[in-house]
Amino acid sequence: MATWDDVGRIASVLPDTEERRPREWSVHGRNFAWERPLRRRDLDELGAAAPDSAPLGLYVADEGEKLALVGDEPGTFFTTAHFAGYPIVLARLDRVAVPELEELLEDAWLARAPQRLAKEFLDATE
């Protein structure tokens, strides 16, 4: 299963990515992945389903993708009322396989990167 070291290693090779703070990655000043400690309100909302450690926050393409991830793998992906209406999903990193993490981070990066940069990246990886 994936670790924070895996997140950093994978995110750091995406073009123009910067680790602005420990465990917070951005492209052109826009966060796409970060450690998201749960707040008291989140813990109250999640109850027994709350993970023991801080999850990974990730941007996704849209609300539909977020709902699909949460619906398909509720033991791995979840959300809270705080993120209602935002294309952001939370992931229990210890339940994500490294190949899946690579895809998630690339998708999060694409969701936040400037269009020109995203197009150049996609053209180079085809």
N, C-alpha and C positions, 0 to 999 in steps of 0.2 A: 504494500500500500504506500501511498505517497506521503512525503514529509515536507516540511517547510524548506528544507534544502533543495528538494526537487522543484518546488515552486520557484525559488530564486534562480536555479540553474536554467529552467525552461524559459522563464520570463526574460532573463537577461540576454538571451539570444534573439529576441524579437526586436526588429529595428526601432531605434530611437526610444528604447525603454530605459527608464531611470527608476532606481529604487530610492524614492524620495525620503522615506523613513524606513526603519527596519520593518520588513514585511508589508510594504506598501509600494506597488509598482504602477507606473504611469507611462503614458505615451503622449508627448507634447503637452505635458501638464495636466492630463486627464487620467485619473485613476481608472484602472481596469481590473485590478486584483489587490486584495488587502486582507490582513488579519482583522476580523471583526469580533472583538470581545462582546459577549452578550451582556446587556444591561439588565438591571433588576426587572424592568417591565417585560423584556424579552423572556427572561427566566420564568416570570409569573405566567406569561402567555403560553409558553411551551410546556411547562410543568415537567413531568417525568420524562418527556421526550427531548428535553434539552441536553445537548452534548456536554461532556465533561470538560472539553477544552474549546478554546476559541475557534470558530469556524473560519473558512476562507470565504470572503465575499467576492463575487464575480459579476461583471456585467454580462448580459446575454443580449441577443439581437432584439428581442421584444418580449412582451408579457406572455405571448403564446409559448415561446421556448421555455420561459421560466416555469409556467404551469405544467408543461410537458415533463420537464426534469423532475419537478416535485411529485407529479402524479406517477411517473414511471419508477422512480427510486426514492420513495419517501424516507427510507432509512439513511440515505446519503444526502439528499438535497432537501432543503426546507426554506421557509421564508417566515417573516414576522409581519405584524401590522405596520411596523415602522417602514417596511419596504413596499407597502401596497401602492400600486400604480407605477412602480419603478421596475425597469428591466434588470433586476438584480436578484441573484439567488445566493443562498448560503450553502456551503458544502462541508460535510464532516470529512476533513482531509484524510483521516485514517481509514476511510471506507472508499477512497477513490484510487483506482489503479493508475500507475504512472502514464500509460498510453492515453487513458481517458483524460487525465490532468493536462497532458499536452494539447489535446483537442479543445478542452475547456478554456485554457489560457489563450490559445491562438484565437478562438472565437471571441473571447472577452477583449483581446487586443484589437481585433478587427472592428468590434462594435464601437470602440473609442478612438481609433486612429483616424487622422484626417483621410478623406477619401482618396486623395492622390497617393499617399503613402500606402494605404491599404491595397489599392490597385497595383502598385509597383510590387508589393510583397506577393500578392496572389499571382501576378504574371511570372515572377521569378520562381515560384514554387510549383508551377504547372509542369 
